[in-house]
């Protein structure tokens, strides 16, 4: 069983920074790809940042230049560094990973974390 656990959320003033972590645990081979999503009250969940299996990153226009996704393979952890935070960044942030579970046969599965609240005050 694989689990993704987010941490690092909290309350921060506008202009501040936070670093979210998404740690994978359990029995698996590697993290293939990882996305960070967020969902604000009354809104649909939206993709914020993506890191492909090859390390390519993509960002929503609303966070481009302010957020950075990165991965530490040794710690099986993916990070979302958030800077210059704005009140509109307030949301629950979720990681969604494609995890290589076994190599023979090659099986990958998608997992969601439980979410971490980020609140940015004005």
OpenMM code with the backbone's topology and positions (N, CA, C; nanometers):
from openmm import Vec3, app, unit

residues = "UNK UNK UNK UNK UNK UNK UNK UNK UNK UNK UNK UNK UNK UNK UNK UNK UNK UNK UNK UNK UNK UNK UNK UNK UNK UNK UNK UNK UNK UNK UNK UNK UNK UNK UNK UNK UNK UNK UNK UNK UNK UNK UNK UNK UNK UNK UNK UNK UNK UNK UNK UNK UNK UNK UNK UNK UNK UNK UNK UNK UNK UNK UNK UNK UNK UNK UNK UNK UNK UNK UNK UNK UNK UNK UNK UNK UNK UNK UNK UNK UNK UNK UNK UNK UNK UNK UNK UNK UNK UNK UNK UNK UNK UNK UNK UNK UNK UNK UNK UNK UNK UNK UNK UNK UNK UNK UNK UNK UNK UNK UNK UNK UNK UNK UNK UNK UNK UNK UNK UNK UNK UNK".split()
positions = [
    Vec3(0.0848, -0.1186, 0.0000),
    Vec3(0.0000, 0.0000, 0.0000),
    Vec3(0.0889, 0.1244, 0.0000),
    Vec3(0.0526, 0.2210, -0.0828),
    Vec3(0.1282, 0.3451, -0.0930),
    Vec3(0.0462, 0.4578, -0.0329),
    Vec3(0.1121, 0.5434, 0.0401),
    Vec3(0.0466, 0.6619, 0.0959),
    Vec3(0.1237, 0.7860, 0.0570),
    Vec3(0.0505, 0.8923, 0.0276),
    Vec3(0.1090, 1.0235, 0.0072),
    Vec3(0.0609, 1.1129, 0.1208),
    Vec3(0.1544, 1.1745, 0.1884),
    Vec3(0.1197, 1.2591, 0.3019),
    Vec3(0.1760, 1.3984, 0.2806),
    Vec3(0.0860, 1.4966, 0.2751),
    Vec3(0.1285, 1.6353, 0.2593),
    Vec3(0.1537, 1.6981, 0.3969),
    Vec3(0.2411, 1.7954, 0.3968),
    Vec3(0.2658, 1.8740, 0.5171),
    Vec3(0.3188, 2.0101, 0.4742),
    Vec3(0.3244, 2.1005, 0.5708),
    Vec3(0.3831, 2.2313, 0.5445),
    Vec3(0.2834, 2.3441, 0.5262),
    Vec3(0.1555, 2.3115, 0.5265),
    Vec3(0.0568, 2.4164, 0.5134),
    Vec3(0.0489, 2.5006, 0.6396),
    Vec3(-0.0255, 2.6089, 0.6303),
    Vec3(-0.0410, 2.6951, 0.7469),
    Vec3(-0.0955, 2.8304, 0.7087),
    Vec3(-0.0849, 2.9214, 0.8039),
    Vec3(-0.1320, 3.0584, 0.7850),
    Vec3(-0.0110, 3.1484, 0.7612),
    Vec3(-0.0182, 3.2285, 0.6564),
    Vec3(0.0930, 3.3174, 0.6232),
    Vec3(0.0360, 3.4490, 0.5717),
    Vec3(0.1094, 3.5560, 0.5917),
    Vec3(0.0666, 3.6853, 0.5399),
    Vec3(0.0966, 3.6967, 0.3906),
    Vec3(0.0212, 3.7791, 0.3246),
    Vec3(0.0450, 3.8038, 0.1825),
    Vec3(0.1897, 3.8483, 0.1622),
    Vec3(0.2508, 3.7935, 0.0585),
    Vec3(0.3910, 3.8212, 0.0312),
    Vec3(0.4859, 3.7214, 0.0925),
    Vec3(0.4335, 3.6380, 0.1796),
    Vec3(0.5169, 3.5391, 0.2470),
    Vec3(0.5377, 3.4137, 0.1642),
    Vec3(0.6044, 3.3166, 0.2277),
    Vec3(0.6391, 3.1919, 0.1597),
    Vec3(0.6035, 3.0712, 0.2455),
    Vec3(0.5792, 2.9624, 0.1788),
    Vec3(0.5599, 2.8332, 0.2439),
    Vec3(0.6188, 2.7264, 0.1529),
    Vec3(0.6623, 2.6175, 0.2146),
    Vec3(0.7054, 2.5029, 0.1363),
    Vec3(0.6222, 2.3824, 0.1766),
    Vec3(0.5486, 2.3304, 0.0803),
    Vec3(0.4703, 2.2099, 0.1030),
    Vec3(0.5528, 2.0869, 0.0669),
    Vec3(0.5307, 1.9810, 0.1410),
    Vec3(0.5968, 1.8542, 0.1140),
    Vec3(0.4923, 1.7462, 0.0896),
    Vec3(0.5251, 1.6548, 0.0026),
    Vec3(0.4411, 1.5380, -0.0230),
    Vec3(0.5331, 1.4161, -0.0160),
    Vec3(0.5214, 1.3428, 0.0912),
    Vec3(0.6091, 1.2286, 0.1142),
    Vec3(0.5369, 1.0983, 0.0803),
    Vec3(0.6014, 1.0181, -0.0009),
    Vec3(0.5456, 0.8881, -0.0374),
    Vec3(0.6038, 0.7806, 0.0531),
    Vec3(0.5173, 0.6937, 0.1021),
    Vec3(0.5631, 0.5840, 0.1865),
    Vec3(0.4915, 0.4559, 0.1462),
    Vec3(0.5482, 0.3435, 0.1897),
    Vec3(0.4901, 0.2139, 0.1565),
    Vec3(0.5799, 0.1369, 0.0623),
    Vec3(0.5211, 0.0415, -0.0039),
    Vec3(0.5968, -0.0459, -0.0931),
    Vec3(0.5822, 0.0006, -0.2376),
    Vec3(0.6878, 0.0562, -0.2929),
    Vec3(0.6845, 0.1005, -0.4313),
    Vec3(0.8268, 0.1134, -0.4825),
    Vec3(0.8382, 0.1357, -0.6135),
    Vec3(0.9697, 0.1435, -0.6758),
    Vec3(1.0165, 0.2883, -0.6862),
    Vec3(0.9314, 0.3727, -0.7398),
    Vec3(0.9709, 0.5124, -0.7585),
    Vec3(0.8485, 0.5985, -0.7843),
    Vec3(0.8683, 0.7281, -0.7690),
    Vec3(0.7658, 0.8262, -0.8055),
    Vec3(0.7882, 0.8625, -0.9512),
    Vec3(0.6903, 0.8334, -1.0347),
    Vec3(0.7061, 0.8642, -1.1758),
    Vec3(0.6765, 1.0099, -1.2053),
    Vec3(0.5645, 1.0569, -1.1609),
    Vec3(0.5231, 1.1946, -1.1878),
    Vec3(0.4428, 1.2433, -1.0682),
    Vec3(0.4397, 1.3745, -1.0524),
    Vec3(0.3669, 1.4285, -0.9389),
    Vec3(0.3042, 1.5612, -0.9772),
    Vec3(0.1809, 1.5773, -0.9345),
    Vec3(0.1095, 1.7029, -0.9545),
    Vec3(0.0718, 1.7608, -0.8188),
    Vec3(0.0640, 1.8913, -0.8156),
    Vec3(0.0033, 1.9596, -0.7023),
    Vec3(-0.1249, 2.0263, -0.7517),
    Vec3(-0.2331, 2.0022, -0.6798),
    Vec3(-0.3620, 2.0640, -0.7077),
    Vec3(-0.4003, 2.1490, -0.5871),
    Vec3(-0.4975, 2.2351, -0.6089),
    Vec3(-0.5554, 2.3076, -0.4966),
    Vec3(-0.7053, 2.3249, -0.5197),
    Vec3(-0.7749, 2.3381, -0.4084),
    Vec3(-0.9188, 2.3587, -0.4142),
    Vec3(-0.9584, 2.4615, -0.3103),
    Vec3(-1.0092, 2.5723, -0.3600),
    Vec3(-1.0573, 2.6775, -0.2718),
    Vec3(-1.2057, 2.6537, -0.2442),
    Vec3(-1.2577, 2.7070, -0.1358),
    Vec3(-1.3997, 2.6874, -0.1023),
    Vec3(-1.4900, 2.7316, -0.2166),
    Vec3(-1.5810, 2.6428, -0.2551),
    Vec3(-1.6765, 2.6760, -0.3594),
    Vec3(-1.6222, 2.6710, -0.4999),
    Vec3(-1.4980, 2.6282, -0.5143),
    Vec3(-1.4364, 2.6227, -0.6473),
    Vec3(-1.3934, 2.4808, -0.6807),
    Vec3(-1.3717, 2.4586, -0.8091),
    Vec3(-1.3251, 2.3271, -0.8532),
    Vec3(-1.1766, 2.3107, -0.8221),
    Vec3(-1.1374, 2.1870, -0.8075),
    Vec3(-0.9961, 2.1575, -0.7870),
    Vec3(-0.9209, 2.1934, -0.9149),
    Vec3(-0.8069, 2.2612, -0.8995),
    Vec3(-0.7311, 2.3036, -1.0156),
    Vec3(-0.5857, 2.2585, -1.0051),
    Vec3(-0.5278, 2.2301, -1.1210),
    Vec3(-0.3886, 2.1894, -1.1274),
    Vec3(-0.3000, 2.3128, -1.1090),
    Vec3(-0.2049, 2.3019, -1.0187),
    Vec3(-0.1153, 2.4132, -0.9894),
    Vec3(0.0225, 2.3917, -1.0511),
    Vec3(0.0757, 2.2718, -1.0323),
    Vec3(0.2106, 2.2442, -1.0817),
    Vec3(0.2233, 2.0964, -1.1139),
    Vec3(0.3070, 2.0675, -1.2090),
    Vec3(0.3270, 1.9288, -1.2534),
    Vec3(0.4747, 1.9035, -1.2788),
    Vec3(0.5177, 1.7858, -1.2345),
    Vec3(0.6516, 1.7396, -1.2692),
    Vec3(0.6387, 1.6036, -1.3342),
    Vec3(0.6858, 1.5906, -1.4558),
    Vec3(0.6750, 1.4650, -1.5285),
    Vec3(0.7821, 1.3674, -1.4809),
    Vec3(0.7742, 1.2451, -1.5306),
    Vec3(0.8718, 1.1432, -1.4944),
    Vec3(1.0115, 1.1843, -1.5397),
    Vec3(1.0201, 1.2634, -1.6445),
    Vec3(1.1488, 1.3092, -1.6930),
    Vec3(1.1981, 1.4365, -1.6282),
    Vec3(1.1181, 1.4909, -1.5384),
    Vec3(1.1603, 1.6104, -1.4664),
    Vec3(1.1090, 1.7400, -1.5257),
    Vec3(1.0334, 1.7306, -1.6336),
    Vec3(0.9770, 1.8528, -1.6925),
    Vec3(0.8708, 1.9097, -1.5999),
    Vec3(0.8732, 2.0408, -1.5843),
    Vec3(0.7768, 2.1053, -1.4954),
    Vec3(0.6845, 2.1982, -1.5737),
    Vec3(0.5637, 2.2069, -1.5252),
    Vec3(0.4652, 2.2991, -1.5820),
    Vec3(0.3867, 2.3616, -1.4684),
    Vec3(0.3428, 2.4842, -1.4909),
    Vec3(0.2722, 2.5576, -1.3870),
    Vec3(0.1484, 2.6256, -1.4432),
    Vec3(0.0503, 2.6404, -1.3573),
    Vec3(-0.0646, 2.7223, -1.3928),
    Vec3(-0.0174, 2.8662, -1.4089),
    Vec3(-0.0822, 2.9385, -1.4992),
    Vec3(-0.0424, 3.0776, -1.5228),
    Vec3(-0.0495, 3.1601, -1.3948),
    Vec3(-0.1439, 3.1264, -1.3087),
    Vec3(-0.1659, 3.2051, -1.1875),
    Vec3(-0.0515, 3.1932, -1.0870),
    Vec3(0.0317, 3.0905, -1.1004),
    Vec3(0.1403, 3.0710, -1.0034),
    Vec3(0.2781, 3.0748, -1.0679),
    Vec3(0.2813, 3.0884, -1.2003),
    Vec3(0.4090, 3.0865, -1.2722),
    Vec3(0.4993, 3.1982, -1.2206),
    Vec3(0.6226, 3.1628, -1.1915),
    Vec3(0.7179, 3.2601, -1.1396),
    Vec3(0.7152, 3.2733, -0.9894),
    Vec3(0.6143, 3.2168, -0.9253),
    Vec3(0.6038, 3.2252, -0.7783),
    Vec3(0.6174, 3.0888, -0.7117),
    Vec3(0.5740, 2.9841, -0.7786),
    Vec3(0.5776, 2.8490, -0.7227),
    Vec3(0.6813, 2.7659, -0.7975),
    Vec3(0.7446, 2.6754, -0.7238),
    Vec3(0.8417, 2.5837, -0.7836),
    Vec3(0.8186, 2.4438, -0.7300),
    Vec3(0.8059, 2.3488, -0.8216),
    Vec3(0.7925, 2.2083, -0.7824),
    Vec3(0.9279, 2.1417, -0.7973),
    Vec3(0.9610, 2.0575, -0.6996),
    Vec3(1.0895, 1.9874, -0.7040),
    Vec3(1.0751, 1.8519, -0.6372),
    Vec3(1.1753, 1.7675, -0.6564),
    Vec3(1.1650, 1.6320, -0.6032),
    Vec3(1.2987, 1.5891, -0.5439),
    Vec3(1.2920, 1.5214, -0.4316),
    Vec3(1.4099, 1.4607, -0.3684),
    Vec3(1.3897, 1.3099, -0.3756),
    Vec3(1.4575, 1.2455, -0.4711),
    Vec3(1.4374, 1.1010, -0.4900),
    Vec3(1.4810, 1.0210, -0.3684),
    Vec3(1.5849, 1.0663, -0.3021),
    Vec3(1.6353, 0.9922, -0.1866),
    Vec3(1.5346, 0.9906, -0.0724),
    Vec3(1.4548, 1.0966, -0.0641),
    Vec3(1.3551, 1.1053, 0.0431),
    Vec3(1.2155, 1.0694, -0.0051),
    Vec3(1.2027, 1.0350, -0.1320),
    Vec3(1.0700, 1.0053, -0.1898),
    Vec3(0.9706, 1.1163, -0.1583),
    Vec3(1.0166, 1.2358, -0.1759),
    Vec3(0.9359, 1.3520, -0.1401),
    Vec3(0.9364, 1.4539, -0.2532),
    Vec3(0.8203, 1.5103, -0.2773),
    Vec3(0.8060, 1.6178, -0.3748),
    Vec3(0.7656, 1.7438, -0.2994),
    Vec3(0.8217, 1.8550, -0.3405),
    Vec3(0.7990, 1.9813, -0.2720),
    Vec3(0.7276, 2.0804, -0.3629),
    Vec3(0.6593, 2.1721, -0.2995),
    Vec3(0.6044, 2.2868, -0.3704),
    Vec3(0.6461, 2.4109, -0.2920),
    Vec3(0.7454, 2.4800, -0.3446),
    Vec3(0.7890, 2.6042, -0.2823),
    Vec3(0.7008, 2.7164, -0.3330),
    Vec3(0.6370, 2.7852, -0.2411),
    Vec3(0.5431, 2.8918, -0.2774),
    Vec3(0.5944, 3.0240, -0.2218),
    Vec3(0.6106, 3.1201, -0.3091),
    Vec3(0.6609, 3.2507, -0.2685),
    Vec3(0.5651, 3.3591, -0.3160),
    Vec3(0.5833, 3.4779, -0.2612),
    Vec3(0.4976, 3.5916, -0.2980),
    Vec3(0.3506, 3.5521, -0.2929),
    Vec3(0.3137, 3.4890, -0.1837),
    Vec3(0.1780, 3.4369, -0.1729),
    Vec3(0.0748, 3.5480, -0.1691),
    Vec3(-0.0404, 3.5159, -0.2278),
    Vec3(-0.1510, 3.6098, -0.2368),
    Vec3(-0.2732, 3.5500, -0.1675),
    Vec3(-0.3657, 3.6327, -0.1221),
    Vec3(-0.4869, 3.5783, -0.0600),
    Vec3(-0.5602, 3.4793, -0.1505),
    Vec3(-0.5530, 3.5005, -0.2797),
    Vec3(-0.6209, 3.4085, -0.3715),
    Vec3(-0.5523, 3.2725, -0.3830),
    Vec3(-0.4376, 3.2571, -0.3200),
    Vec3(-0.3727, 3.1253, -0.3144),
    Vec3(-0.4299, 3.0398, -0.2014),
    Vec3(-0.5165, 3.0981, -0.1206),
    Vec3(-0.5773, 3.0242, -0.0100),
    Vec3(-0.6582, 2.9065, -0.0639),
    Vec3(-0.6278, 2.7874, -0.0149),
    Vec3(-0.6932, 2.6660, -0.0630),
    Vec3(-0.6389, 2.5463, 0.0147),
    Vec3(-0.7032, 2.4332, -0.0057),
    Vec3(-0.6444, 2.3075, 0.0372),
    Vec3(-0.5602, 2.2562, -0.0795),
    Vec3(-0.4371, 2.2234, -0.0512),
    Vec3(-0.3437, 2.1764, -0.1527),
    Vec3(-0.3275, 2.0256, -0.1420),
    Vec3(-0.3364, 1.9599, -0.2570),
    Vec3(-0.3268, 1.8148, -0.2643),
    Vec3(-0.2144, 1.7741, -0.3594),
    Vec3(-0.1443, 1.6689, -0.3238),
    Vec3(-0.0523, 1.6104, -0.4205),
    Vec3(-0.1172, 1.4868, -0.4806),
    Vec3(-0.0844, 1.4648, -0.6040),
    Vec3(-0.1373, 1.3506, -0.6795),
    Vec3(-0.0208, 1.2896, -0.7543),
    Vec3(0.0149, 1.1674, -0.7176),
    Vec3(0.1338, 1.1069, -0.7748),
    Vec3(0.1043, 0.9821, -0.8566),
    Vec3(0.1836, 0.9647, -0.9608),
    Vec3(0.1838, 0.8392, -1.0363),
    Vec3(0.3042, 0.7608, -0.9861),
    Vec3(0.2746, 0.6512, -0.9200),
    Vec3(0.3778, 0.5754, -0.8500),
    Vec3(0.4019, 0.4431, -0.9222),
    Vec3(0.5279, 0.4153, -0.9506),
    Vec3(0.5643, 0.2852, -1.0068),
    Vec3(0.5642, 0.1854, -0.8915),
    Vec3(0.4673, 0.0957, -0.8949),
    Vec3(0.4492, 0.0040, -0.7822),
    Vec3(0.5378, -0.1195, -0.7965),
    Vec3(0.5390, -0.1760, -0.9169),
    Vec3(0.6235, -0.2928, -0.9428),
    Vec3(0.6863, -0.2778, -1.0808),
    Vec3(0.7978, -0.3479, -1.1018),
    Vec3(0.8637, -0.3409, -1.2318),
    Vec3(0.8385, -0.4653, -1.3163),
    Vec3(0.8054, -0.5752, -1.2536),
    Vec3(0.7803, -0.6975, -1.3280),
    Vec3(0.6528, -0.7628, -1.2764),
    Vec3(0.5388, -0.7395, -1.3396),
    Vec3(0.5239, -0.6495, -1.4551),
    Vec3(0.5302, -0.5031, -1.4114),
    Vec3(0.5425, -0.4153, -1.5116),
    Vec3(0.5453, -0.2725, -1.4809),
    Vec3(0.4041, -0.2239, -1.4510),
    Vec3(0.3834, -0.1815, -1.3289),
    Vec3(0.2519, -0.1352, -1.2850),
    Vec3(0.2676, -0.0002, -1.2168),
    Vec3(0.1950, 0.0981, -1.2664),
    Vec3(0.1919, 0.2300, -1.2041),
    Vec3(0.0494, 0.2617, -1.1621),
    Vec3(0.0357, 0.3277, -1.0502),
    Vec3(-0.0963, 0.3653, -0.9996),
    Vec3(-0.0938, 0.5097, -0.9529),
    Vec3(-0.2107, 0.5701, -0.9537),
    Vec3(-0.2248, 0.7068, -0.9070),
    Vec3(-0.2733, 0.7111, -0.7633),
    Vec3(-0.2180, 0.8025, -0.6871),
    Vec3(-0.2559, 0.8192, -0.5473),
    Vec3(-0.2734, 0.9676, -0.5157),
    Vec3(-0.3642, 0.9945, -0.4233),
    Vec3(-0.3865, 1.1293, -0.3746),
    Vec3(-0.3436, 1.1384, -0.2278),
    Vec3(-0.2924, 1.2531, -0.1912),
    Vec3(-0.2701, 1.2817, -0.0507),
    Vec3(-0.3989, 1.3334, 0.0117),
    Vec3(-0.3932, 1.3576, 0.1421),
    Vec3(-0.5130, 1.3973, 0.2155),
    Vec3(-0.5366, 1.5482, 0.2115),
    Vec3(-0.4381, 1.6225, 0.1690),
    Vec3(-0.4527, 1.7669, 0.1592),
    Vec3(-0.3934, 1.8407, 0.2774),
    Vec3(-0.3476, 1.9624, 0.2511),
    Vec3(-0.2971, 2.0492, 0.3563),
    Vec3(-0.3489, 2.1910, 0.3295),
    Vec3(-0.3956, 2.2546, 0.4348),
    Vec3(-0.4593, 2.3866, 0.4207),
    Vec3(-0.3533, 2.4960, 0.4146),
    Vec3(-0.3676, 2.5824, 0.3160),
    Vec3(-0.2855, 2.7026, 0.3064),
    Vec3(-0.3789, 2.8227, 0.3126),
    Vec3(-0.3535, 2.9108, 0.4081),
    Vec3(-0.4349, 3.0313, 0.4230),
    Vec3(-0.3438, 3.1529, 0.4154),
    Vec3(-0.3740, 3.2431, 0.3232),
    Vec3(-0.2929, 3.3635, 0.3061),
    Vec3(-0.3786, 3.4837, 0.3454),
    Vec3(-0.3334, 3.5547, 0.4462),
    Vec3(-0.4092, 3.6706, 0.4945),
    Vec3(-0.3604, 3.7976, 0.4256),
    Vec3(-0.4530, 3.8890, 0.4087),
    Vec3(-0.4179, 4.0148, 0.3396),
    Vec3(-0.3685, 4.1205, 0.4369),
] * unit.nanometer
topology = app.Topology()
chain = topology.addChain("A")
for resn in residues:
    res = topology.addResidue(resn, chain)
    for name in ("N", "CA", "C"):
        topology.addAtom(name, app.Element.getBySymbol(name[0]), res)
